[in-house]
Amino acid sequence: MYTPPYFAETDRAVLHDLIERHSFGVLVSLVDGAPFATHLPFLLERGAGAHGALVGHMARANPHWRELPTQSALAVFSGPHAYISPTWYESTNVVPTWNYVAVHVTGRVTLVEEPGALLDIVQRTVTHYEAALPRPWVLDETGPFVDRLLSQIVGFRIEIAHIEGKQKLSQNQPLERREKVIRALESTGGGDAAGVAALMLRALNDDR
C-alpha cells in the first residue's frame, strides 16, 4: 500500500482497533495464477504471535481456500471514507481528494478442517457478532444440522507476518483547512462522512 509518512499509522494497538471496528474485510490471494478475492468477517487474536492472527471461515464450494496454504495472503480492512471537495478549503489551486482509513495484513494461511476446531471458529464468530443484539442468536451444537454446516465450510487462520495502516485524514493540509473540512463533513448528516470527521478531529487535536 502506498503510504506517505504523514498518513502512516504504525501503532499496533490502533491498527488492531481498526480491524476490530471494521472486521468485514477482503481476503486476497492467487487462484489458478490470477488474483482472487473473498469478502469475509474476521476475528482478530491480538495476542497471537508477533503481530496477532486472523481467524475466519468460508464456503467449501468457494475455490479460494484450496491454494491458500501454498502462499502468502493479503487481508484488507477499510474504515470510513469520504470525498473531499476543494470548495471546502475556500482557497485557490487546490484539487479534490478522498480521505479514508485502511489496514493491510499479510501472512501465511493454515486451513482448519478438524470438526472441533472448525466449530470453535463458528461459535466464536456467532458470539462476537451477536453480542450487540438485544436477543442474541445461539448456535445449537447438537444434531445433524451442525454436522451438515461444518461439512460445507472450511476454516482458516492467518498468522500475521506484516501489518500496515494508513489514515489519510488531510494531515498534509494546514490546520485551518482541516478544520473547514471537518465542519463540511459534519454538515452532511452522518454515515461515513461523520466517521471521517471524527477521526480527522482526533488527529487534529493530536497535532495541536
C-alpha positions, 0 to 999 in steps of 0.5 A: 500500500502506498503510504506517505509518512504523514498518513502512516499509522504504525501503532499496533494497538490502533491498527488492531482497533481498526480491524476490530471496528471494521472486521468485514474485510477482503481476503486476497490471494492467487487462484489458478495464477490470477488474483482472487478475492473473498469478502469475509468477517474476521476475528482478530487474536491480538495476542497471537504471535508477533503481530496477532492472527486472523481467524475466519471461515468460508464456503467449501464450494468457494475455490479460494481456500484450496491454494491458500496454504501454498502462499502468502495472503493479503487481508484488507480492512477499510474504515470510513471514507469520504470525498473531499471537495476543494470548495471546502478549503475556500482557497485557490489551486487546490484539487479534490481528494478522498480521505479514508482509513485502511489496514493491510495484513499479510501472512501465511494461511493454515486451513482448519478442517478438524470438526472441533476446531472448525466449530470453535471458529463458528461459535466464536464468530456467532458470539462476537457478532451477536453480542450487540443484539438485544436477543442474541442468536445461539448456535445449537451444537447438537444434531445433524444440522451442525454436522451438515454446516461444518461439512460445507465450510472450511476454516482458516487462520492467518498468522500475521507476518506484516501489518500496515495502516494508513489514515489519510485524514488531510494531515498534509493540509494546514490546520485551518483547512482541516478544520473547514473540512471537518465542519463540511463533513459534519454538515452532511448528516452522518454515515461515513462522512461523520466517521471521517470527521471524527477521526480527522478531529482526533488527529487534529487535536493530536497535532495541536 
